Amino acid sequence: MTTDSSTSATERAQHAASTAGEQGQHVAGVAADEARSVVGDAAEQVRGLADQARGQVRDQLDEQSRTQRDRLVGTLGTLGDDLHRMADGADSGLATDLAREVADRVQGAARHLDGREPSDLLDDVRRFARQRPGTFLLGALAAGVLVGRVARGARDGAVAASAEPTTDLSPTSPPVTPTPPTTGTAAGEPIDPVDPL
């Protein structure tokens, strides 16, 4: 009887251990599946946020590019109009013809830029660089030199403006006039104010 009860207790313990092991494996499997699902969801959310951030940056850059394009179109249009007025008010000659030609080209460039998307303009630049690489490089060099000179001139102007002395024109203190030194008779000795003659 004791042997039967000890055998059945052993069998029950083995059965319980086996069941516990199976339950543990099941729980571990479920936990691993849940962990993979959470990691997948997190990765998907990170990808979505990254795509959203890229889209917002792209939209902001496009908006800034459009704003700069509109400013450039306005500046070119004004320059073309000014050159036309200058040519119309001057006598006929080579300079007048040149001013009209430049005005027409500037206004043509303004019309070409107006309403075009920044990506279209970039495609135009790429196409021009492929078709005429030498002209493109010379133009880029000239633009770089021009921008460098303008930037250096602006910097030098700011430095010169900050180095100029300022004059104080406030009426708070009257101007000081120098007084000549008082001297004695022919010897040129100073007169002592304490010693009366």
C-alpha positions as CSV (number, residue, x, y, z in Angstrom):
1,M,0.0,0.0,0.0
2,T,2.7,2.4,0.8
3,T,4.4,1.5,-2.4
4,D,1.3,2.2,-4.4
5,S,0.7,5.5,-2.7
6,S,4.4,6.5,-3.2
7,T,4.2,5.4,-6.9
8,S,1.0,7.4,-7.5
9,A,2.5,10.4,-5.7
10,T,5.5,10.1,-7.9
11,E,3.3,9.8,-11.0
12,R,1.2,12.8,-9.9
13,A,4.4,14.8,-9.4
14,Q,5.8,13.8,-12.8
15,H,2.5,14.6,-14.4
16,A,2.3,18.0,-12.6
17,A,5.9,18.8,-13.6
18,S,5.2,17.8,-17.2
19,T,2.0,19.9,-17.3
20,A,3.9,22.8,-15.7
21,G,6.6,22.5,-18.3
22,E,4.1,22.4,-21.1
23,Q,2.3,25.4,-19.6
24,G,5.6,27.3,-19.3
25,Q,6.5,26.6,-22.9
26,H,3.1,27.7,-24.0
27,V,3.4,31.0,-21.9
28,A,6.9,31.5,-23.3
29,G,5.7,31.0,-26.9
30,V,2.8,33.4,-26.3
31,A,5.1,36.0,-24.7
32,A,7.6,35.7,-27.7
33,D,4.8,36.2,-30.2
34,E,3.5,39.2,-28.3
35,A,7.0,40.7,-28.1
36,R,7.5,40.2,-31.8
37,S,4.1,41.9,-32.4
38,V,5.0,44.8,-30.2
39,V,8.4,45.2,-31.9
40,G,6.8,45.1,-35.3
41,D,4.2,47.7,-34.3
42,A,6.9,50.0,-32.9
43,A,9.0,49.6,-36.0
44,E,5.9,50.4,-38.2
45,Q,5.1,53.5,-36.1
46,V,8.8,54.7,-36.3
47,R,8.7,54.2,-40.1
48,G,5.4,56.2,-40.2
49,L,6.8,59.0,-38.1
50,A,10.0,59.1,-40.2
51,D,7.9,59.3,-43.4
52,Q,5.7,62.0,-41.9
53,A,8.8,64.0,-40.8
54,R,10.4,63.6,-44.3
55,G,7.1,64.8,-45.9
56,Q,6.9,67.8,-43.6
57,V,10.5,68.8,-44.3
58,R,10.0,68.3,-48.0
59,D,6.8,70.5,-47.9
60,Q,8.7,73.2,-45.9
61,L,11.6,73.2,-48.4
62,D,9.2,73.3,-51.3
63,E,7.3,76.2,-49.7
64,Q,10.6,78.1,-49.1
65,S,11.7,77.4,-52.6
66,R,8.5,78.8,-54.0
67,T,8.8,81.9,-51.8
68,Q,12.3,82.5,-53.0
69,R,11.3,81.9,-56.6
70,D,8.5,84.4,-56.3
71,R,10.9,87.0,-54.9
72,L,13.3,86.3,-57.7
73,V,10.5,86.7,-60.3
74,G,9.5,90.0,-58.7
75,T,13.0,91.3,-58.7
76,L,13.7,90.3,-62.3
77,G,10.4,91.8,-63.4
78,T,11.2,95.1,-61.6
79,L,14.8,95.1,-63.1
80,G,13.4,94.5,-66.6
81,D,10.9,97.3,-66.2
82,D,13.6,99.7,-64.9
83,L,15.9,98.8,-67.8
84,H,13.1,99.3,-70.4
85,R,12.3,102.8,-68.8
86,M,16.0,103.7,-68.9
87,A,16.3,102.6,-72.5
88,D,13.1,104.5,-73.5
89,G,14.3,107.7,-71.9
90,A,17.7,107.7,-73.5
91,D,18.9,108.6,-76.9
92,S,19.3,105.9,-79.5
93,G,22.7,104.2,-79.5
94,L,24.6,101.1,-78.6
95,A,23.9,101.4,-74.8
96,T,20.2,101.9,-75.4
97,D,20.0,98.8,-77.6
98,L,22.0,96.8,-75.1
99,A,19.7,98.0,-72.2
100,R,16.7,96.9,-74.2
101,E,18.2,93.5,-75.0
102,V,19.1,92.9,-71.4
103,A,15.6,94.0,-70.3
104,D,14.0,91.6,-72.7
105,R,16.2,88.7,-71.5
106,V,15.6,89.5,-67.9
107,Q,11.8,89.7,-68.4
108,G,12.0,86.4,-70.4
109,A,13.7,84.8,-67.5
110,A,11.1,86.1,-65.1
111,R,8.3,84.7,-67.3
112,H,10.2,81.3,-67.5
113,L,10.5,81.1,-63.7
114,D,7.0,82.3,-62.9
115,G,4.7,79.5,-61.7
116,R,7.2,76.7,-62.2
117,E,7.8,74.2,-59.4
118,P,11.3,74.0,-57.8
119,S,11.7,70.4,-59.0
120,D,11.0,71.5,-62.6
121,L,13.7,74.3,-62.3
122,L,16.2,71.8,-60.9
123,D,15.5,69.5,-63.9
124,D,16.1,72.4,-66.3
125,V,19.4,73.1,-64.6
126,R,20.4,69.5,-64.8
127,R,19.4,69.3,-68.5
128,F,21.4,72.5,-69.3
129,A,24.4,71.1,-67.4
130,R,24.3,67.9,-69.5
131,Q,23.9,69.7,-72.8
132,R,26.4,72.5,-72.2
133,P,28.8,71.5,-69.4
134,G,31.4,74.2,-70.2
135,T,28.9,77.0,-70.2
136,F,27.3,75.7,-67.0
137,L,30.7,75.5,-65.2
138,L,31.6,79.1,-66.4
139,G,28.2,80.3,-65.2
140,A,28.5,78.6,-61.9
141,L,32.0,80.0,-61.5
142,A,30.8,83.5,-62.3
143,A,27.8,83.2,-59.9
144,G,30.1,81.9,-57.2
145,V,32.5,84.8,-57.6
146,L,29.6,87.3,-57.7
147,V,28.0,85.9,-54.5
148,G,31.4,85.8,-52.8
149,R,32.1,89.5,-53.7
150,V,28.6,90.5,-52.5
151,A,29.0,88.6,-49.3
152,R,32.5,90.0,-48.7
153,G,31.3,93.5,-49.5
154,A,28.4,93.2,-47.1
155,R,30.7,91.9,-44.4
156,D,33.3,94.6,-44.9
157,G,30.5,97.2,-44.9
158,A,29.2,95.9,-41.6
159,V,32.7,95.9,-40.1
160,A,33.4,99.5,-41.4
161,A,30.0,100.7,-40.0
162,S,30.7,99.3,-36.6
163,A,34.3,100.8,-36.5
164,E,33.2,104.3,-37.4
165,P,33.4,106.7,-34.4
166,T,30.1,108.2,-33.3
167,T,29.8,111.8,-32.5
168,D,27.8,112.9,-29.5
169,L,25.6,115.8,-30.4
170,S,23.7,115.9,-27.2
171,P,23.3,119.4,-25.6
172,T,24.0,118.1,-22.0
173,S,27.6,119.3,-21.7
174,P,28.8,122.6,-23.1
175,P,31.9,122.6,-25.2
176,V,35.2,123.2,-23.3
177,T,37.3,126.0,-24.6
178,P,41.0,125.9,-23.8
179,T,42.4,128.9,-21.9
180,P,45.9,130.1,-22.6
181,P,48.4,129.8,-19.7
182,T,49.0,132.9,-17.7
183,T,52.6,134.0,-17.6
184,G,54.5,136.7,-15.8
185,T,56.3,139.5,-17.5
186,A,59.2,139.1,-19.9
187,A,60.7,136.1,-18.2
188,G,57.7,134.0,-19.0
189,E,57.3,132.8,-15.4
190,P,53.8,131.7,-14.3
191,I,52.1,134.1,-11.9
192,D,51.5,132.6,-8.5
193,P,47.9,133.3,-7.6
194,V,48.8,133.3,-3.8
195,D,51.6,135.8,-4.0
196,P,50.2,139.3,-4.7
197,L,52.6,141.8,-6.2
